Amino acid sequence: MARTAFASVRAMSDSRSGTTPETPHATAHPRFAEALTALGLAVEVRGFPEATRTAAEAAAAVGCDLGQIVKSLIFTADREPVLVLVDGAARVDVERVRAELGATAVGRADAALVRETTGYAIGGVPPFGHRTRTRVLADRGLLAHDTVWAAAGTPHTVFPLAPAALIEYAGARVADVRERTA
């Protein structure tokens, strides 16, 4: 994908979702808006009057399937932060993450480490544009969708992108890290 094919970020109005017109970058977190600009990536950033801290809340606000929401989750693998991207309908299998990374121990990061690593609060962590570069795993299940929606740096903002592009911009390695269903 040619990153230069994108010109700028634009925020768009959508009366069905309760969003309001904004100037470019106005609804995205400033750090994330800078990342979009640096990548030359033009995306629709939607802002919501109410926070969408969970995948279910985000899906309802956007009007999409739960599986189209990207959860950006920080884990620790042998005490080093790692970002795991998974669809909103899935749960991360920590053992699969451990095996994929060749780590001895994997666990969920606490809120302080999430903010320290990414620069964002839980509920608003985007898939890229973080304070610290980390290893990134993207669950293969994300590729089952034409479009996915991820946080734009706040619990009040999301943006859509093709999953393959999101994985590329996040610098992620595709892996099978979701819990298996019975």
C-alpha positions in Angstrom: 0.0 0.0 0.0 1.3 3.4 -0.9 1.2 5.6 2.2 1.6 8.7 0.0 -1.8 8.0 -1.5 -3.4 9.6 1.5 -3.5 13.4 1.8 -4.9 14.5 5.2 -7.1 13.6 8.1 -10.7 14.8 7.9 -13.4 14.5 10.6 -16.8 13.9 9.2 -20.3 14.5 10.5 -22.7 11.5 10.9 -26.1 12.5 12.3 -27.1 8.8 12.9 -24.2 8.3 15.3 -24.5 11.6 17.2 -21.2 12.9 15.8 -20.7 16.6 15.1 -18.8 18.3 12.3 -15.2 19.1 13.3 -12.2 20.6 11.7 -9.4 18.2 10.6 -7.8 16.4 13.5 -10.1 18.1 16.0 -11.7 14.9 17.4 -8.6 12.7 17.5 -6.1 12.8 20.4 -3.3 15.3 19.4 -0.6 12.6 19.5 -2.7 10.3 17.2 -3.5 13.2 14.9 0.2 13.8 14.5 0.8 10.1 13.8 -1.9 10.2 11.1 -0.3 13.3 9.5 3.2 11.7 9.7 1.9 8.6 7.9 0.1 10.8 5.3 -3.0 8.8 6.3 -6.5 10.3 5.6 -9.2 8.7 7.7 -12.6 9.7 8.9 -12.4 10.3 12.6 -15.7 10.1 14.4 -16.3 11.7 17.7 -19.1 10.8 20.1 -20.6 12.8 22.9 -20.5 9.7 25.2 -17.4 7.6 25.8 -17.2 4.3 24.1 -14.8 2.5 26.4 -15.9 -1.0 25.5 -16.0 -2.7 22.2 -19.7 -3.2 22.5 -20.3 0.5 23.2 -18.1 1.4 20.2 -19.9 -1.0 17.9 -23.3 0.4 19.0 -22.1 4.0 18.5 -20.6 3.3 15.0 -23.4 1.0 13.9 -21.2 -1.9 13.0 -20.7 -5.5 14.1 -18.8 -6.1 17.3 -16.2 -8.1 15.4 -15.4 -4.9 13.4 -14.1 -3.1 16.5 -10.4 -3.4 17.1 -9.3 -3.8 20.7 -5.7 -2.5 21.2 -4.6 -4.3 24.3 -1.3 -4.0 26.1 0.2 -7.1 27.7 3.6 -7.7 29.2 5.8 -10.5 27.8 8.7 -11.2 30.1 8.1 -7.7 31.6 8.2 -6.0 28.2 5.1 -4.3 26.8 3.5 -5.8 23.7 0.4 -4.6 21.9 -2.1 -7.1 20.8 -4.8 -6.2 18.3 -7.9 -8.3 18.3 -11.5 -7.9 17.1 -14.1 -6.8 19.6 -15.9 -10.1 19.7 -12.7 -12.1 20.6 -10.8 -12.6 23.8 -7.0 -12.9 23.8 -5.5 -16.3 24.6 -2.5 -15.4 26.8 -0.9 -18.8 26.3 -1.1 -18.3 22.5 0.6 -14.9 22.9 3.3 -16.4 25.0 4.0 -19.1 22.5 4.0 -16.7 19.6 6.5 -14.4 21.3 8.6 -17.2 22.8 8.1 -15.6 26.2 8.2 -17.4 29.6 5.4 -15.2 31.1 2.6 -13.0 29.6 0.1 -11.0 31.5 -2.2 -8.0 31.2 -0.6 -4.6 31.7 -2.1 -2.3 34.4 -3.5 1.1 33.5 -0.3 2.9 34.5 1.9 0.8 32.2 -0.7 1.2 29.4 -0.5 5.0 29.7 3.3 5.0 30.1 3.8 2.8 27.0 1.2 4.2 24.7 0.5 7.7 26.0 -3.3 6.9 26.0 -5.8 5.8 28.6 -7.4 2.4 28.5 -10.5 2.7 26.3 -8.9 5.0 23.9 -5.7 3.2 22.9 -5.2 3.4 19.1 -3.3 0.7 17.1 -0.4 3.1 16.3 0.9 6.5 17.3 2.2 5.4 20.7 4.7 7.1 22.9 6.9 3.9 22.9 7.5 1.5 20.0 6.5 -2.0 21.1 6.2 -5.4 19.5 2.7 -5.7 17.9 0.7 -8.8 17.2 -2.6 -8.7 15.2 -5.0 -11.5 15.4 -5.7 -13.1 12.0 -9.4 -12.8 12.7 -9.2 -9.0 11.9 -8.6 -9.9 8.3 -12.1 -11.4 8.0 -13.6 -7.9 7.7 -13.6 -5.3 4.9 -13.4 -2.5 7.4 -12.5 -2.3 11.1 -12.9 0.5 13.5 -10.2 1.5 16.1 -9.9 4.1 18.8 -8.4 7.4 17.7 -6.7 8.1 21.0 -9.7 8.8 23.2 -12.7 6.9 24.5 -14.8 9.4 22.4 -13.2 8.8 19.0 -12.8 6.0 16.4 -11.7 5.7 12.8 -12.2 3.1 10.1 -9.5 1.4 8.0 -9.1 -1.8 6.0 -7.6 -4.4 8.3 -4.6 -5.1 6.1 -3.8 -1.3 6.2 -4.3 -1.1 9.9 -1.9 -4.1 10.4 0.7 -2.4 8.2 0.5 1.0 9.9 0.7 -0.7 13.3 3.8 -2.6 12.2 2.1 -5.8 13.4 2.8 -9.4 12.8 -0.3 -11.5 12.0 -0.8 -14.4 14.4 -3.5 -16.6 15.9 -3.9 -15.2 19.4 -7.6 -15.2 20.0 -9.2 -17.8 22.3 -10.5 -20.8 20.5 -14.2 -21.3 20.6 -15.6 -24.7 21.6 
